[in-house]
Amino acid sequence: MTKSSKTETLEDFYRRKLDWLPENLRNDIGHFNVFRLEDCVGPNKEPVEYARRDFYKVALMRGKHAYHYADRSVEVNGTSLIFFNPNIPYTFEQLTANPTGFFLIFREAFFTSHIRGRMQDLPMFAQGSKPAYILDKKQDKQISTIFEKMLEEIASDYVFKYDLLRNYVMEIIHGAMKMQPSETLYQDTDANARITAVFAELLERQFPIESPAQRFTLRSARDYAEKLAVHVNHLNRAIRLTTGKTTTDLIADRLTSEAKILLKRTTWNISEISYSLGFEDPAHFNHFFKKHTAVTPSAYRA
């Protein structure tokens, strides 16, 4: 079943989940809130629609659940800490009767003047990163305690409570980063890795495709080399050494991934999808998609 390509706003979220809107939500560019999961899921609650959001979300979920992120699906049985960023469409399903946990939501402006760099520079929010962290009992208790503090603090009258809440969110983020091997946190260890990281950022900056009028324009290794002011052979060599793949392969993989999302989750016709992905005509898109998936776009959609 196809769905329209939409982005759920904070207003949509509050109406769907809670049937109310916080005061001054439209003017609150740095909005933040935190919830118990069990207050927002259950037999009488609307399911989470597969869509992009215009806000960040961090969730601690216990029990058996599945999350669908871009074109991937992962099932977890236990406790997981999951980080969702606004650029990637997602949904999740609770597969146990009485799920428990917490989640928080915020707009990037909540942190803009308080951290170095962007939220998407953090490993868990970076494009193509691993968004889910499996927690053991000790880690569950540690993260849950932070969520409990946030629930208590947001209900308080403390003048500087949002400064404290920012610190609690960063404590969760750093706790998650500590769960990863140190070498995965510092990928830019040499010039090849640095140029690969910048290439990846340029590639991802063109996504998500949110309307048929939007167009993917940097299609070749030479396009990226010109943007990076390096020779195309240097770019190709650096990417091959860092990833084991060619620049063309990485571009094609990302285009294929976005094509799958658009075919499954929008009602756009094949010509519209073809144009938005930078193909001159549907026949070229058809050939490209079949080459990388072994099926035609129409067959994949069906």
ZAKE-904810 format. One record per residue (C-alpha): residue in one letter; x, y, z. Coordinates in pm, 1 decimal. Layout:
% residues N
PT   rest         c1         c2         c3
PT      A          X          Y          Z
...
This chain:
% residues 302
PT   rest         c1         c2         c3
PT      M        0.0        0.0        0.0
PT      T      145.2      334.0      -99.0
PT      K      124.9      641.6      116.1
PT      S      167.8     1007.0       41.5
PT      S      514.0     1151.7       98.1
PT      K      452.5     1364.7      404.4
PT      T      632.4     1503.8      702.5
PT      E      462.6     1478.5     1039.9
PT      T      481.2     1807.9     1225.7
PT      L      480.3     1856.2     1600.4
PT      E      120.5     1973.4     1568.7
PT      D       31.4     1647.3     1390.7
PT      F      209.6     1450.4     1662.4
PT      Y       24.7     1613.3     1951.0
PT      R     -313.3     1579.9     1784.3
PT      R     -253.2     1213.4     1697.5
PT      K     -100.1     1103.2     2025.1
PT      L     -255.7     1328.4     2287.0
PT      D     -542.6     1515.4     2123.3
PT      W     -415.8     1849.6     2254.6
PT      L     -158.9     2115.1     2166.2
PT      P       85.1     2283.8     2404.6
PT      E       43.5     2657.6     2434.8
PT      N      250.8     2864.3     2190.7
PT      L      369.5     2550.5     2008.2
PT      R      384.0     2726.4     1672.3
PT      N      613.7     2994.7     1815.3
PT      D      829.4     2751.1     2011.6
PT      I     1110.4     2693.8     1760.9
PT      G     1315.3     2505.9     2021.0
PT      H     1034.9     2283.4     2147.3
PT      F     1115.2     1996.3     2386.4
PT      N      898.6     1739.6     2565.2
PT      V      933.2     1398.0     2728.9
PT      F      678.5     1118.3     2781.5
PT      R      622.7      771.5     2921.0
PT      L      571.9      530.7     2632.1
PT      E      278.3      355.4     2797.5
PT      D       85.2      684.7     2804.8
PT      C      105.3      711.6     2426.5
PT      V       61.7      356.1     2294.0
PT      G     -206.3       95.1     2339.3
PT      P     -517.4      -50.8     2174.3
PT      N     -695.9      283.7     2156.9
PT      K     -400.9      482.7     2022.9
PT      E     -342.7      547.3     1654.4
PT      P      -50.3      352.1     1501.8
PT      V      267.7      536.9     1412.2
PT      E      256.9      623.2     1043.0
PT      Y      560.4      564.7      824.2
PT      A      673.9      922.5      761.1
PT      R      944.1     1179.2      816.9
PT      R      911.2     1414.6     1112.5
PT      D     1013.5     1776.4     1154.0
PT      F     1162.0     1694.9     1495.9
PT      Y     1413.6     1461.7     1658.9
PT      K     1306.2     1169.8     1875.6
PT      V     1490.8      950.7     2125.9
PT      A     1305.5      645.6     2258.3
PT      L     1376.5      376.5     2515.6
PT      M     1153.8       79.2     2436.7
PT      R     1122.0     -246.7     2629.4
PT      G      981.6     -575.9     2509.2
PT      K      951.3     -711.2     2159.4
PT      H      925.6     -442.4     1895.5
PT      A     1018.5     -370.5     1537.0
PT      Y     1125.2      -47.6     1377.7
PT      H     1123.7       34.5     1008.7
PT      Y     1383.8      292.8      918.1
PT      A     1428.3      412.9      558.8
PT      D     1410.8       84.8      362.9
PT      R     1531.5     -136.5      650.7
PT      S     1336.4     -328.4      914.8
PT      V     1482.9     -451.9     1243.3
PT      E     1315.2     -657.3     1517.6
PT      V     1433.2     -631.3     1877.9
PT      N     1343.1     -844.5     2180.1
PT      G     1462.2     -665.5     2494.1
PT      T     1539.6     -301.9     2565.9
PT      S     1660.4      -68.5     2295.9
PT      L     1754.1      298.8     2282.3
PT      I     1667.3      439.6     1940.8
PT      F     1756.7      774.6     1783.6
PT      F     1543.1      911.6     1501.5
PT      N     1640.2     1217.8     1297.0
PT      P     1406.4     1432.9     1084.2
PT      N     1554.9     1332.9      747.1
PT      I     1477.4      961.6      761.2
PT      P     1119.3      826.8      744.1
PT      Y     1037.9      568.5     1009.9
PT      T      771.5      383.9     1203.4
PT      F      780.2      126.8     1479.6
PT      E      554.7     -151.0     1604.7
PT      Q      514.3     -273.2     1960.2
PT      L      487.3     -652.9     1945.2
PT      T      412.4     -701.3     2316.4
PT      A       79.5     -631.2     2480.6
PT      N      189.5     -383.3     2746.7
PT      P      502.3     -200.7     2631.6
PT      T      692.7       26.6     2868.3
PT      G      959.2      288.2     2820.2
PT      F     1006.3      655.8     2750.6
PT      F     1062.1      893.8     2464.1
PT      L     1154.6     1256.2     2414.3
PT      I     1108.9     1490.9     2120.3
PT      F     1277.8     1816.7     2031.4
PT      R     1350.3     2054.1     1747.9
PT      E     1711.6     2116.6     1657.9
PT      A     1683.0     2479.3     1773.4
PT      F     1655.9     2342.7     2128.5
PT      F     2029.6     2271.7     2102.5
PT      T     2146.5     2514.8     1832.9
PT      S     2329.6     2759.4     2059.2
PT      H     2435.4     2501.5     2315.2
PT      I     2644.3     2243.6     2127.6
PT      R     2930.2     2254.8     1880.8
PT      G     2828.2     2160.1     1529.1
PT      R     2493.8     2010.7     1425.7
PT      M     2287.9     1733.2     1581.1
PT      Q     2338.3     1531.1     1261.6
PT      D     2713.4     1535.8     1322.8
PT      L     2656.4     1306.4     1621.5
PT      P     2708.1      936.4     1536.2
PT      M     2355.0      822.9     1619.5
PT      F     2190.8     1093.4     1409.1
PT      A     2431.2     1077.9     1112.7
PT      Q     2298.1      956.3      778.3
PT      G     2354.3      584.5      729.3
PT      S     2439.5      532.0     1095.9
PT      K     2319.2      265.0     1335.8
PT      P     2022.7      425.7     1513.9
PT      A     1948.0      151.6     1771.6
PT      Y     2149.2       51.3     2078.3
PT      I     2061.7     -267.5     2265.2
PT      L     2072.2     -213.3     2643.3
PT      D     2149.0     -462.0     2918.2
PT      K     1974.2     -437.4     3257.8
PT      K     2233.8     -201.7     3404.1
PT      Q     2222.7       30.5     3103.0
PT      D     1841.0       19.9     3102.5
PT      K     1839.0      134.0     3465.7
PT      Q     2089.5      413.0     3398.9
PT      I     1903.6      555.3     3097.8
PT      S     1562.3      510.4     3261.1
PT      T     1680.3      708.4     3562.9
PT      I     1770.7      999.1     3334.5
PT      F     1427.6      986.6     3169.9
PT      E     1262.4      986.1     3513.1
PT      K     1463.0     1296.7     3606.5
PT      M     1349.6     1466.3     3287.1
PT      L      983.6     1387.1     3356.9
PT      E     1019.9     1534.1     3704.8
PT      E     1208.7     1839.2     3581.2
PT      I      977.6     1932.5     3295.1
PT      A      687.4     1946.8     3539.1
PT      S      879.2     2175.6     3776.1
PT      D      882.2     2554.2     3804.0
PT      Y     1261.4     2575.2     3802.9
PT      V     1364.4     2879.6     3598.3
PT      F     1657.3     2705.7     3427.9
PT      K     1492.8     2367.4     3381.4
PT      Y     1550.7     2358.8     3003.3
PT      D     1924.9     2402.2     3054.5
PT      L     1911.9     2102.3     3285.4
PT      L     1699.1     1906.0     3037.8
PT      R     1955.6     1971.4     2763.8
PT      N     2221.2     1826.7     2991.8
PT      Y     2009.5     1517.0     3053.9
PT      V     1963.0     1462.1     2678.2
PT      M     2337.5     1496.7     2620.6
PT      E     2398.0     1249.6     2904.4
PT      I     2182.7      996.4     2717.2
PT      I     2364.5     1070.5     2390.7
PT      H     2708.9     1030.2     2547.4
PT      G     2593.7      715.1     2726.0
PT      A     2498.2      568.9     2388.8
PT      M     2827.5      671.7     2227.9
PT      K     3018.1      495.2     2506.2
PT      M     2846.0      172.7     2408.4
PT      Q     3024.7      177.2     2072.6
PT      P     3389.5       78.5     2013.4
PT      S     3602.9      391.3     2027.4
PT      E     3725.2      348.5     1670.9
PT      T     3369.8      395.0     1536.8
PT      L     3344.9      736.7     1703.1
PT      Y     3646.9      885.2     1531.1
PT      Q     3624.2      797.0     1165.1
PT      D     3820.3     1091.7     1025.8
PT      T     4163.2      955.5     1114.8
PT      D     4329.3     1040.6      785.1
PT      A     4283.6     1241.9      468.8
PT      N     4109.0      958.1      285.0
PT      A     3850.1      922.2      560.8
PT      R     3796.7     1297.3      577.1
PT      I     3731.4     1335.9      205.2
PT      T     3500.6     1032.5      214.6
PT      A     3305.6     1186.6      502.1
PT      V     3263.1     1515.4      314.7
PT      F     3153.6     1327.4        2.0
PT      A     2895.9     1137.8      211.1
PT      E     2765.1     1463.3      355.1
PT      L     2727.9     1616.6        8.1
PT      L     2545.3     1306.0     -110.3
PT      E     2306.5     1296.3      185.5
PT      R     2240.8     1669.0      172.6
PT      Q     2030.9     1606.5     -139.7
PT      F     1788.5     1383.6       49.9
PT      P     1514.6     1323.9      140.7
PT      I     1325.1     1382.3     -182.9
PT      E     1002.8     1540.1      -58.7
PT      S      822.9     1647.6     -375.9
PT      P      825.2     1553.6     -744.8
PT      A      961.0     1900.9     -820.7
PT      Q     1275.8     1840.7     -615.6
PT      R     1568.8     1704.4     -817.0
PT      F     1880.3     1502.8     -737.4
PT      T     2158.0     1680.8     -927.5
PT      L     2501.9     1553.4     -814.6
PT      R     2494.3     1226.8    -1005.8
PT      S     2855.4     1148.2    -1094.4
PT      A     3191.7     1118.2     -921.4
PT      R     3309.7     1417.3    -1125.7
PT      D     3022.7     1629.6     -989.8
PT      Y     3140.2     1564.0     -633.6
PT      A     3507.1     1610.5     -718.0
PT      E     3429.0     1955.7     -856.0
PT      K     3240.0     2048.4     -540.5
PT      L     3529.4     1926.3     -325.4
PT      A     3795.7     2090.2     -544.8
PT      V     3988.4     1764.7     -587.1
PT      H     4076.2     1554.6     -890.6
PT      V     3815.5     1287.4     -958.9
PT      N     4083.2     1015.0     -947.2
PT      H     4186.6     1130.3     -599.6
PT      L     3825.6     1117.8     -480.5
PT      N     3769.8      772.9     -629.6
PT      R     4089.8      637.8     -474.2
PT      A     4009.5      780.1     -128.8
PT      I     3658.8      637.4     -128.9
PT      R     3777.1      298.4     -251.6
PT      L     4042.0      280.2       24.1
PT      T     3799.7      393.1      294.9
PT      T     3484.6      201.9      202.0
PT      G     3590.8      -72.5      -36.1
PT      K     3337.2       60.0     -287.5
PT      T     3358.6      293.9     -582.9
PT      T     3212.5      644.1     -578.8
PT      T     2967.3      537.2     -847.9
PT      D     2857.8      238.0     -637.3
PT      L     2785.0      457.5     -335.0
PT      I     2583.8      706.0     -540.7
PT      A     2391.1      421.9     -703.8
PT      D     2324.1      252.7     -368.2
PT      R     2182.4      573.7     -222.3
PT      L     1973.1      643.6     -531.5
PT      T     1837.0      289.1     -522.0
PT      S     1751.3      323.4     -153.4
PT      E     1562.2      648.9     -212.0
PT      A     1390.0      502.5     -517.5
PT      K     1260.4      213.6     -304.8
PT      I     1124.4      456.0      -47.1
PT      L      948.8      667.4     -308.4
PT      L      803.5      364.8     -486.7
PT      K      668.1      208.4     -167.3
PT      R      570.1      513.7       32.1
PT      T      437.8      768.8     -218.4
PT      T      165.6      781.9     -478.9
PT      W      389.1      957.3     -732.6
PT      N      393.5      800.8    -1076.6
PT      I      708.9      645.6    -1221.4
PT      S      780.4      949.6    -1438.7
PT      E      767.1     1182.8    -1137.8
PT      I      999.7      958.6     -936.4
PT      S     1232.3      925.6    -1235.1
PT      Y     1255.5     1303.5    -1274.6
PT      S     1308.9     1371.6     -902.8
PT      L     1599.8     1125.6     -897.5
PT      G     1770.3     1301.9    -1185.6
PT      F     1691.1     1068.2    -1475.1
PT      E     1614.3     1226.0    -1811.3
PT      D     1335.7      982.8    -1889.3
PT      P     1156.7      687.5    -1722.4
PT      A     1329.9      436.0    -1950.1
PT      H     1670.8      527.0    -1805.7
PT      F     1532.0      500.4    -1452.0
PT      N     1372.0      165.2    -1535.0
PT      H     1705.8       31.6    -1664.6
PT      F     1896.2      165.9    -1361.3
PT      F     1650.2       24.1    -1106.7
PT      K     1631.2     -317.0    -1270.9
PT      K     2011.7     -333.7    -1290.3
PT      H     2042.9     -274.4     -912.7
PT      T     1740.8     -468.5     -786.2
PT      A     1669.8     -726.9    -1058.8
PT      V     1308.7     -604.9    -1083.4
PT      T     1141.4     -314.8    -1260.1
PT      P     1012.4      -14.0    -1061.1
PT      S      652.8     -116.2    -1136.3
PT      A      712.6     -473.0    -1018.9
PT      Y      880.9     -351.8     -698.7
PT      R      591.8     -117.7     -623.4
PT      A      337.4     -394.7     -681.1
